[in-house]
C-alpha cells in the first residue's frame, strides 16, 4: 500500500508540509483500494505518535498537523507539547503539516473562555482552538475524523472526562474525535460504531504513568521518542509572571516582545521601557539576533559579561541604570568602577559606573517573588 505523496496545493493557508511515503509497512493490516482518511493533532511526543501508529495499523491514512505558537509549542523547544515531529513521520510514513496559530492563540491567552490553569495556561481553550483548526483541515482533505494522543487523567485541566466532554461539545466534533490511547474508557465514537475503526485494537490507558505507552512503543518499534518534559511556557510560574506583567503595560505586544520573554533577566523601568540582561553566551547571541540593532545596547568590553538591551523610550537615567546592571552581571563586578560601552544607533559612547547593588535589582527586576524569602527579608 502506498500513501499519496502529492499534497493538494494551497490547502490550509499554504503552510509548510512534510510529505513522506510508506510501502509494505508492517503497521498496515487493513486492505482497501480507497483508504479511510483521518487527521491527527501531532506534537511529536510519545502519546501523539502512538495514537497515529495505532490508527495506521488499521489501514487508515493519517495526515498529521503540528500547531505552533509563541509560547513554547515549537519544534525547537523542550516542552512536552513541542518535539521534532519529522523523525517518526519519516520512519512510519505519514505526512506532517506545520501551522502557526499566531494571533488566535494570543487572544485566548489574554481572555480564555474556560480560564487559565495554575499559571497562564489556557489549556481548555487551547485544545478547542487546535481542534477547530484541525476540523478545517479535515474538511479540506476529505478526512472522516480526528485523532488526538490524549490520555484520560494525564493532564489536570484538559484531560479530565468532563473536560473532554466540554471540548467535544465546544468544537462541534462530538463523536468525531478518536482518542486511541484511552478510547476503551470513553463512549464509542462514530467511527467505532460504523466499524471504520476496530475498538478491540484501541487502548484503555489512564493517569500520568508512561509505562503502558513505553511498552506499546516497543511493540511498534518506536525507539526514538522524547523523555517526558514540562508543558508549554505558559505553565511556568516565572514566564507567566513576565507575560502578565507585559500585558499589564501593553495589551497588544509585538511578537518580538513575546519572544524576549523567554530569555534574559528583565527589569521594568517605566510604562514603556524595559532593560533586558543576557544570562549566558547563547542568550547574548539570541538577544542580538532578535533585536537586530533596534534598541540601545550595552557591553563591558574589558571583561566577559552580558549583552544588555534598553527597549522602549529611555531617559539618560535609565541608560545609566542599564550600564550599572551591565557592570553588575559582568566578571568585573568586584571593581568599584567599570567602563561600559553604549551603542545607541550611530551614537557610541562609554559610561563609567559602579555595579548595581541588590537594592536596585530588587526594585526593578520582573520576577515572581518567593513568599517565604520575602517574609524573611521583611
N, C-alpha and C positions, 0 to 999 in steps of 0.2 A: 504494500500500500504506500502511496506517495501523497504527502500533503501538498497543497498548492504552494508554489514558490513565487507567484506573482500576486502582489497585494494591490487591491483597487486603488488607482491613482486619485489623490486628493481626498481620500477618506479621512474623516475625523480631524479636520483642520490641518491637514498636511504635516502632522507631527512626524518625528523620526520613527522609522520602522526597522525592526530587526527581523530578517527573513532567514529561515533555515529549512532544511529538508529532512525527511525521515524515510528510510526504506527498510522493510523487513524488520521492524523493531519488535523485540520480544515483548514489549508492553502491550502491543495491539492484539486483541483476541476477537474483536468484532469484525465481521467481513461484510461490508456494504458498499455497493458501487457509488452511492451518494451519502457520504458520512454526515451524521448529525453534527452541527457546529455549536460550540459554546465559547463564551468569553470569560476569561479569568482575571480577577484582580490579583496582581502578582508583584510582590515586593522583592523577590529573590531570596527570601528567608526560607527556612526549612518547611514551615507549615504550608505556605502558599505553593511551594514546589511540589510537596507531597499531594496536595489537593489536585493539582494539574495531572500528575502522574497517575493518580487513582482514576481519573476520568479518561485519560488517554488509553489506559488499559482496557477500557470498554469499547475501543474503536471509535471514540468521539473526537472530532477535530477541535483543537483548542487554540484560540488566539488570545494571547495574554496582553494585559495593559498594565504598565507601571506608571503610577501617578507620582509626580514630583511636586514639591512646594518649597517655599523659602525657609522652612523651619526644621530642616534636618532630614526630611524624607527625600533623600537624594542618593543616587547610586554611588557617590563618592564618600558618603558619610558612614558613621559607625553605629548608627541606631538600628534597632531591630526591624524597623519598617523601611530600611533602605540599604539593601545589599545588591551587589552586582547581579543583575538578572540574566546576563547573557551566557554564563558558563553552562548552566543547566539546560538552557534553551538549545544551545549548540549540541550538547550531548544527547538530549532526548527528542529534539526535533519539533519545537513549536515556535511560533512567531511571537515576538515581543515588541510592543509599541510603547514609546515613551510619550507622555502627555503631561505638560505642566499645568497645575491648577491655578497658579498665578493669583489674580485679583479675587476670584471667587473664594479662595481659601482664606485670604486675608480678611475678607468680610465676616466669615463665620468665626474666625479667631476673635475679632473685635466684639461680635454680638451673636453668640451661638444660641439657637432656639432652645437647646436642651442643656445649656450651661457648660461651664468648664469642669474639668476634673479637679484634682488636688491643686494643680497649678494653672497654666493657661491652655491646657489641652482640651479642645472641644471634640472629644472622641466620637460621640454620637453623631454630631453634625458632620464631622469629617467623613465618617463611613457613609452617611446618607449622600453626601456630595459625590464621593467616588462612585457609588453605585448608580447614581443618576447619570453621571458622565459615561459610565460603562454601558448603561442601558442605551444611550445614544449610539455608541459604537456597536452594540449588539444588533440594533435595528439596521444600521448601515451595512453590516456584513452578513446579514441573514442568519445570525446565530439564534438559537432557540432558548437558551437560558444562560445564567451567570454562575460562576464558581468563585468561592472565597475559601481561604485557608483558616477561617475562624474555628476556634475550639471552645466549646461551651465552658464557661467558668475560668477561662485563662486570663482575661482582662477584666478588671473590676467594674469598669464603666460601660464598655460597649459590647461585652460578650457574655452578659447575663441572659437568661432565657427571655425575661421581659424586655430587655433592651433590644434583642434580636427581633422580637415581635414588633416593636416600635419602628425599627429600621425598615423591616419589610413593608409595614403599613405606609410609612412616610415616603418611600421610594415608589410605591405603587407596584412593587415586584413580588408581592406575596405569592408563594408557590413556585417562583421562577429563580430563586436563589438557592443553589445547591451548596451545602457545606459538607463536603465528603468526609472530613475527619471526625465530625460529630453527628452525622446525618441520622444514625440509628437512635440517637437520643431526641431527635426532633420529629415533628409530623412529616409524613412523606410529602415530597414535592410533586408538582405536576409531572415532571419527567419520570419520577419513580412510579407514579400511578399509571402512566401510559406505557411503562415498560421500556422507555428510552434509556433509562439508567437502571442497572441491576442493583437494588438496595442491598442484596447479600454481599456485594463487593465493596460496600462502604463501611465506615467505622463508627465506634462509639467512644472516642477519646473525650476526656473532660479534665478540667483542672490545669494546674501550672506545670506538672511534671512533663518532661520531654522524653522520658524513656520509651513510651509507645511509638512516638514519632521516630526516634532513633532506630528502633527495631524495624519499623516499616521502611526507613531509608535503606537499611542493609538489604532488605528484601528486594527493593527496586534497583539496587546497585548504585545508589546515590551516596557518594563518599565525600564529595566536596561541598559542604554547606557551612554556613556561618555559625559560630558559637552564639548562645543567647546573649542579648545585649539589652540596654535600656530602650525606652521608647524614644519618640522624637524629642527634639529640643524643648518643645512646649511642656513636657513632663518634668523638666529640670527646674528646681526652685530658683537658682540664680539667674538662669536665662529668662525665665518667666518674669522675674522681678525686673530685669532690664527692659523687657518688652513692655510691661505695664508702665514703667517709668517713661519710656519713649512715647507711648500712645497718650500719656497724660500731657506731654508737651507738643505732640504732633499727631493729630488724628489721622493723617494720611501720609505716613512716612514713605520715603522713596525706597526702592529695592536696595540701593546701596546702604542706606541706614539700617535696614533689616540684616543685611549681610555682615555689617560691622558688629552687630550684637554678639556674634559668635566668637569674636577674637578680642584680645587685649583687656586692659583694665580701663574702666570708664569713669569719668568724672564730670558731673553736671556743674557747669559754671554759670549758666544763665538760661532763660527760657529757650533761646535759640543757639546755644553754644555748648559743645562738649569737648573735653580733652580725652583722647584715647592713647594709651601707652602699651606698646607691644611687650609681650612676656618672654619671647624667645625669638630665635632667628627665623623660624618658619612664620611666626605671626608678623614679624617685621616685614618679611617679603610679601605676605598676603595683604598687609595694610597698604604698602606702596602700590601693589597691583590694583587693589580695589579703588584707591583714591585717585590714581592717575594724575597726581600733581595739582589737584583742585584745592587742597587745604594747606594751611600753614604747617610746615613740618620742622621738627627739631631733632638734633642728634648731638651726642658728645663725641667729638672726633678723636680725642686723646685716649679714650678707654672704650672697652666694649660696653654696649648698653642698648636701650630700646630705641625704636622709631617712635616718635610722639607726634600725633596729629591734633591740630586745633580745628574742629569742624564747626562751621557756623560763623556768626558775627563775633569777632574777637576784639576786645579792647587791649590796650597796652598792658594793663594789669593782668588780664587773662594770659597773655603771652608770657609774662614774667612767671606766672604760676606754672604754666606748661614747662618752662625751662627748669624751674625748681623741681618739678616732678621728674623730668628727664634726667636730671642730675641724681635724684634720689634713687632711681632704679638702675643706675649705671654702676659699673665697677669702681667709679670714682666717688662713691657715696661717702667714703670716710674722710674726704677732703673738706676743708672749710669753705672753699670757693671753687667753682668749676666753670669752665668756658663751654657754653652751649651754642652750637651753630643753628641759626634760624633761617629758614627759606620761606619767603612769602612772595610767591610769583617770581618776578625778576629781582626782588629785593632780598639780598643776603647780608646778614649781619651776625654779630656774636654778642651774647649776653653772659656776664659773669655773675653767677648766682650761688647761693648756699642751697644744699639739698633740702627738699621739703621735709618737714617734721611729721610725726604721726598725727598731730592735731589737724594739720592741713589735709592730710589724706582722709582722716575720719570725717572731716567737714564736707568734702566734695565727692568722695567715692560712691559710685552707684553699686550697691551690693545688698543682698538680703542679710540683715544683721542676725547673728546668733543671739537669741533671747537670754540664754544663760550667761554669755560673755558680757552682754550689755548690763545685766544686773550686777555682775562682779565689778565692772568699771564704775557703775553708779555707787 
